[in-house]
């Protein structure tokens, strides 16, 4: 461990002397599949004085790393909660945590993040992504409910259907969207349309 930290410190010193920022170095480490080294540098940026944008970028990367590589939902959420304080109602933060919460099957938390993502979406593509993600959330949660012999939330299903139908009709050649639309339509009161 000490050898790793020493190696990172020497490497950082050399790269920073060449004009690269710590953030650039952390990204380079990540892109070279040195995740542990990247995580350590992102954590250094997070813990030391840095610009707000650098902290936000490092924090987003830490959320991603802690979930993708460590499946550590609690640490990822801790960074995400801190990011929400740094960057009020940031779409990317809400969307990222909604996606992670769905993967972790923490559906109540996912729904709250999705509502925030939808309300904070300032661009059309953000609104589209968050509405499609809402439909994915409803599909995943409904499948789990059915497997556990619980009632499906038909209000959420119909809301998801309203969201996804619009995008499906504009992109019927999109296979993942088509699968999602068909699944939601079968769960909804609108299965006669398929």
C-alpha positions as CSV (number, residue, x, y, z in Angstrom):
1,X,0.0,0.0,0.0
2,X,2.8,2.4,0.9
3,X,4.6,1.6,-2.3
4,X,1.5,2.3,-4.3
5,X,0.9,5.7,-2.6
6,X,4.6,6.5,-3.1
7,X,4.5,5.5,-6.8
8,X,1.3,7.6,-7.3
9,X,2.9,10.6,-5.5
10,X,6.0,10.4,-7.7
11,X,3.9,10.1,-10.9
12,X,1.7,12.9,-9.9
13,X,4.6,15.2,-9.2
14,X,6.0,14.5,-12.7
15,X,2.8,15.0,-14.5
16,X,1.8,18.1,-12.6
17,X,5.2,19.5,-13.3
18,X,4.3,19.0,-17.0
19,X,1.2,21.1,-16.6
20,X,-1.5,18.4,-16.2
21,X,-4.1,18.9,-13.5
22,X,-4.8,16.2,-10.9
23,X,-8.2,15.7,-12.5
24,X,-6.6,15.0,-15.9
25,X,-4.2,12.6,-14.3
26,X,-7.1,10.8,-12.4
27,X,-9.0,10.5,-15.7
28,X,-5.9,9.2,-17.4
29,X,-5.4,6.6,-14.7
30,X,-9.0,5.5,-15.0
31,X,-8.9,5.3,-18.8
32,X,-5.8,3.1,-18.4
33,X,-7.8,0.8,-16.1
34,X,-5.9,1.8,-13.0
35,X,-9.1,2.2,-11.0
36,X,-7.5,2.1,-7.6
37,X,-5.0,4.8,-8.5
38,X,-7.7,6.9,-10.1
39,X,-9.9,6.5,-7.1
40,X,-7.1,7.7,-4.8
41,X,-6.5,10.8,-6.9
42,X,-10.2,11.6,-7.1
43,X,-10.4,11.3,-3.3
44,X,-7.4,13.6,-3.0
45,X,-9.2,16.2,-5.1
46,X,-12.4,15.7,-3.1
47,X,-10.6,16.2,0.2
48,X,-8.3,19.1,-0.6
49,X,-9.1,22.7,-1.7
50,X,-10.2,22.6,-5.3
51,X,-12.6,24.5,-7.5
52,X,-16.2,23.7,-7.2
53,X,-16.2,22.2,-10.7
54,X,-13.2,20.0,-9.9
55,X,-14.9,18.7,-6.8
56,X,-18.1,18.0,-8.6
57,X,-16.3,16.2,-11.4
58,X,-14.2,14.2,-8.8
59,X,-17.3,13.4,-6.8
60,X,-19.2,12.1,-9.8
61,X,-16.3,9.9,-10.7
62,X,-16.2,8.6,-7.1
63,X,-19.9,7.8,-7.2
64,X,-19.3,5.9,-10.4
65,X,-16.2,4.0,-9.2
66,X,-17.7,3.0,-5.8
67,X,-20.8,1.6,-7.4
68,X,-19.3,0.1,-10.6
69,X,-16.2,-1.5,-9.2
70,X,-17.0,-2.0,-5.5
71,X,-20.8,-2.3,-5.5
72,X,-20.6,0.0,-2.4
73,X,-24.0,1.7,-2.6
74,X,-23.7,3.5,0.7
75,X,-20.4,5.2,-0.2
76,X,-21.6,6.1,-3.6
77,X,-24.7,7.6,-2.1
78,X,-22.6,9.5,0.5
79,X,-20.7,11.2,-2.3
80,X,-23.9,11.8,-4.2
81,X,-25.5,13.4,-1.2
82,X,-22.5,15.7,-0.8
83,X,-22.6,16.6,-4.5
84,X,-26.2,17.6,-4.1
85,X,-25.1,20.2,-1.6
86,X,-22.3,21.4,-3.8
87,X,-24.5,21.6,-6.9
88,X,-28.2,22.2,-6.2
89,X,-30.6,20.3,-8.4
90,X,-28.0,19.1,-10.8
91,X,-29.6,16.8,-13.4
92,X,-26.5,14.6,-13.9
93,X,-26.1,13.9,-10.2
94,X,-29.8,13.0,-9.8
95,X,-29.8,10.8,-12.9
96,X,-26.6,9.0,-12.0
97,X,-27.9,8.2,-8.5
98,X,-31.4,7.1,-9.9
99,X,-29.6,4.7,-12.2
100,X,-27.5,3.3,-9.4
101,X,-30.5,3.0,-7.1
102,X,-32.4,1.0,-9.7
103,X,-29.4,-1.3,-10.2
104,X,-29.2,-1.8,-6.4
105,X,-33.0,-2.4,-6.3
106,X,-33.5,0.5,-4.0
107,X,-36.7,1.5,-5.8
108,X,-38.1,4.0,-3.3
109,X,-34.9,6.0,-3.4
110,X,-34.7,5.6,-7.2
111,X,-38.1,7.1,-7.6
112,X,-37.2,10.2,-5.6
113,X,-34.0,10.7,-7.6
114,X,-36.0,10.2,-10.8
115,X,-38.6,12.8,-9.8
116,X,-35.7,15.3,-9.1
117,X,-34.1,14.4,-12.4
118,X,-37.3,15.0,-14.3
119,X,-37.9,18.3,-12.5
120,X,-34.3,19.5,-12.9
121,X,-34.0,18.6,-16.6
122,X,-33.3,21.8,-18.5
123,X,-32.8,20.2,-22.0
124,X,-35.0,18.0,-24.1
125,X,-32.5,15.2,-24.1
126,X,-32.3,15.2,-20.3
127,X,-36.1,15.0,-20.0
128,X,-36.1,12.2,-22.5
129,X,-33.4,10.2,-20.7
130,X,-35.1,10.7,-17.3
131,X,-38.5,9.7,-18.6
132,X,-37.1,6.6,-20.2
133,X,-35.2,5.8,-17.0
134,X,-38.5,6.2,-15.1
135,X,-40.0,3.6,-17.4
136,X,-37.1,1.3,-16.8
137,X,-37.5,1.8,-13.0
138,X,-41.2,0.9,-13.3
139,X,-40.5,-2.2,-15.4
140,X,-37.8,-3.5,-13.0
141,X,-39.9,-2.7,-9.9
142,X,-43.0,-4.3,-11.4
143,X,-41.1,-7.5,-12.4
144,X,-39.8,-7.8,-8.8
145,X,-43.3,-7.1,-7.4
146,X,-44.8,-9.8,-9.7
147,X,-42.1,-12.3,-8.7
148,X,-42.8,-11.6,-5.0
149,X,-46.6,-11.9,-5.8
150,X,-47.2,-8.3,-4.8
151,X,-49.5,-5.8,-6.5
152,X,-48.0,-3.7,-9.3
153,X,-48.4,0.1,-8.9
154,X,-50.7,0.7,-11.8
155,X,-50.4,4.5,-11.4
156,X,-46.7,4.3,-11.9
157,X,-47.2,1.9,-14.8
158,X,-49.6,4.2,-16.6
159,X,-47.4,7.2,-15.9
160,X,-44.4,5.3,-17.4
161,X,-46.6,4.3,-20.4
162,X,-47.4,7.9,-21.0
163,X,-43.7,8.8,-21.0
164,X,-42.5,5.9,-23.1
165,X,-45.2,5.8,-25.7
166,X,-44.3,9.2,-27.1
167,X,-40.6,8.2,-27.6
168,X,-41.5,4.8,-29.0
169,X,-43.8,6.3,-31.6
170,X,-41.0,8.5,-32.8
171,X,-38.3,5.8,-32.7
172,X,-40.0,2.4,-33.4
173,X,-36.7,1.0,-34.8
174,X,-35.0,1.5,-31.4
175,X,-35.0,-2.1,-30.1
176,X,-34.4,-1.3,-26.4
177,X,-37.1,1.3,-26.4
178,X,-39.4,-1.1,-28.2
179,X,-38.8,-3.8,-25.6
180,X,-39.4,-1.3,-22.8
181,X,-42.6,0.0,-24.5
182,X,-44.0,-3.5,-25.0
183,X,-43.3,-4.5,-21.4
184,X,-44.9,-1.3,-20.0
185,X,-47.9,-1.6,-22.4
186,X,-48.5,-5.2,-21.2
187,X,-48.5,-4.1,-17.6
188,X,-50.7,-1.1,-18.3
189,X,-54.4,-0.8,-19.2
190,X,-53.2,0.0,-22.7
191,X,-52.1,-3.5,-23.9
192,X,-54.7,-3.5,-26.6
193,X,-52.5,-1.0,-28.6
194,X,-49.8,-3.6,-29.1
